[in-house]
């Protein structure tokens, strides 16, 4: 691999940033990676585990002299963080981010960026239900998509370098328009997460089925929901609030379908149910064929402990 | 292990029955296991892969002389199958089943059972999204719960032997009343499956996001839904129709919660969202502590291919 940037600054040191650090080092994509996190405790942890070549105590110090600055903070604070670092960005620097929503991030970040600084928003579609500086690992992005969302007037060379960085970290990349990105993610990620959170909340609330029963018997299907409903609460709050329109639209469609299935159950319409359930199997096959999951039976991953 | 039954008959040869065969053999729990499937093709496959010591061409032949008969057919045909085999059951035989719903199965099966035959309903909480005679494997039930649901007047020795069989196949067992079983399963399995089916159906239906995009970018959360929405359509149609009351009740609760979250998104109530998402993390921890999943990061199980 060739070095793409002399110095990369990671602002925020959670799952994504920490995985980026290990992935950049694995492939030798930058000469130096500096990091900053707002919490003193997180900075301390990062120093302990050797996360980043250098940890700075301020965001301004971290971005000074950086050729690429990646905002790895919750979507809701992207604008405030940009306002803080803007004066310290050197001309010609590229600013990128890893937010799960793009239209709102672009609106929040763009006004603060000085002339001569390139903005190339990005979104790696990878994650686990773990968060924090200790949760990262170099393989997180391998064979996962990273969507590159150029803004109006994005510099082509700056875009290509961000693409190369992600490819170097193991990702497949694709360019996408911000509005389309937000709609695709509402379907494939945001609404599924909201539904998983809801289902887990329902189970937690019930009186006639105990919590311990829900936990003990979770392997019957419920378990798969708890995995995604254990993701970082702050990140997800910001995602829903900043991708409101697309989320509410897809939720509306979801409710419509759910009511149709509910009526089929109430009216004993077995044919409707059977047809619906048969149709959904095809999508699963497509995902396995596309290499985004395996067909290995999943029964608690007892074998991979 | 000791032999618990001289002859076991498995009626229906899908994922559960085929796994039972391999698990019974692994532990030497029966001297002979005979099998029957309604489809000629399934019987042929079973013979090819050595599933069961003997495959019979009729259900009546399969149950003749059996000490334990296990109904491994969809819930909707349990009654009809019992009517067919009833005359051939020898006195003292135990009949069990593996249906995901218990109240309706008990109502459907009991009227046909001759005096002197013991009925011990059971439900192993284990499965994968695969189905058919080739999908079984001996480890499916290891460390998974099997709920034993005695009916009024169930013979205690018959119950204990069914428990021993499941324990011998690797399961943990617990006794439960039929109505409570159906409610617990509505929460932990039936409604989660219905919701997963719905979400996958919504994605499949959208016009502005293409199918190929849904498939490509599924690792962002959607993938976990497709896994459980790929389960056997006939089985699930029957589950929903036969556990109608509990399913509709839990669905009602789910919709109520979903609408509350939807309103929080619409009204920018970040505190409500954050509180809700924080609460659901605790349940996830409980499941990991109970040994029903691992805390290993799941990123497409790329490592276990």
Interface residues (C-beta under 8 A of the other chain):
Chain A: X76 X125 X126 X127 X128 X129 X130 X135 X137 X139 X140 X142 X143 X144 X145 X147 X183 X184 X185 X187 X188 X189 X190 X191 X192 X193 X194 X195 X196 X197 X198 X199 X200 X201 X202 X203 X204 X205 X206 X208 X209 X211 X212 X213 X214 X215 X216 X217 X218 X219 X220 X221 X222 X223 X224 X225 X226 X227 X228 X229 X230 X231 X233 X234 X236 X237 X238 X240 X241 X244 X247 X248 X250 X251 X253 X254 X255 X257 X258 X261 X262 X265 X266 X268 X270 X273 X274 X276 X277 X278 X279 X280 X281 X282 X283 X284 X285 X286 X287 X290 X292 X293 X294 X295 X296 X297 X298 X299 X300 X301 X302 X303 X304 X305
Chain B: X76 X125 X126 X127 X128 X129 X130 X135 X137 X139 X140 X142 X143 X144 X145 X147 X183 X184 X185 X187 X188 X189 X190 X191 X192 X193 X194 X195 X196 X197 X198 X199 X200 X201 X202 X203 X204 X205 X206 X208 X209 X211 X212 X213 X214 X215 X216 X217 X218 X219 X220 X221 X222 X223 X224 X225 X226 X227 X228 X229 X230 X231 X233 X234 X236 X237 X238 X240 X241 X244 X247 X248 X250 X251 X253 X254 X255 X257 X258 X261 X262 X265 X266 X268 X270 X273 X274 X276 X277 X278 X279 X280 X281 X282 X283 X284 X285 X286 X287 X290 X292 X293 X294 X295 X296 X297 X298 X299 X300 X301 X302 X303 X304 X305
